[in-house]
Amino acid sequence: MKKKLCAGLLLSALLVYLSIRGIDFADVAGGFRAFRYGFLPAILAVMLLMQLLRSYRWGLILRPLERVDQLSLFAVTSVGFLAIIAIPARLGEVVRPYLITKKSGIRMSSAVGTIVVERVLDSLTVLFIAVFVLLFTPLPAWLVRSSILFLLLTLALVSVMILLIVRREASLRVLGPLIGKLPPRYAEATQRLICQFLDGFRIMADPALLLSVAWLSIVIWLVDVYAIYLLFRAVNFQLPVVAAFVLMIILIIGIAIPTAPGFIGNWHYSCILGLGLFGVPKTDALTFAIIYHILSVAVVIVLGLLFLPFNRFSLGDLSRQSAS
């Protein structure tokens, strides 16, 4: 874990350096002064809506295991996202599964399985959007080819997940010989954890519920695109809606890389790369990146701190629960 943290911090430092190299900070300050604050309430409202939709969608993914009330879902989601930005190297991803076990009868391994489903469906949705947008946008061919390749790989992963839950017993029989090589006490625990983890995939066997989650995923990322487009207007960028789509895609890829807390470095560098494709000067792109980062992180921090007193956790708790 220490090596992972150090690698993330070093990568973050490198990306910060690349982001600010050659920047005139007087121009950045001027960009802040030119920000149109009349757009701020709408931008924050859209970001809040995105968090609400995320928590509701997670509730749908959890539904085959147990119905959890929306307030608990929103509270846990808010604290979970706070942990993701506060704990380096994306180690905070396990906070939501841990906290939902305290609000329900869902096992930790099953909750982790639902997070995997959520992430895979997010990837699939964003890649579908990427392929659709990039086919009609004069951007580098490598970006189009990469998006198509990752889309096919994600579709294959979804197919495997569906097969694992639909043909669960057969899947466990295939894994049986491998598990049997472990000492008896470890073999039993491993079998139990795998079964609980696969329980988190149950939505994959419910076509109607899965379709609802898929549509909701599309809405979530369209809301994200709308927030970016509003921010374009706020910083006086005369960019088309397609630029917001492209920036969203590049930013998602960028922040998937484990770095320092708060996505510092990878968030800013990703924005510079994405906006650079549309001719936005580096200084203006950095100004946009800083404002977008501050607003996004502020929403997560405020919501997380609001619900943190009712959803406390420690790294020791997470370690013990993960091992149980």
Secondary structure, DSSP 8 states (H G I E B T S, - for coil): -HHHHHHHHHHHHHHHHHHHTT--HHHHHHHHHT--GGGHHHHHHHHHHHHHHHHHHHHHHHTTT----HHHHHHHHHHHHHHHHHSGGGGGGGHHHHHHHHHSS--HHHHHHHHHHHHHHHHHHHHHHHHHHHTTS---HHHHHHHHHHHHHHHHHHHHHHHHHHTHHHHHHHHHHHHHTS-HHHHHHHHHHHHHHHHTTGGGG-HHHHHHHHHHHHHHHHHHHHHHHHHHHHTT----HHHHHHHHHHHHHHHTS--SGGGTTHHHHHHHHHHHTTT--HHHHHHHHHHHHHHHHHHHHHHHHHHGGGS---HHHHHHHHH-
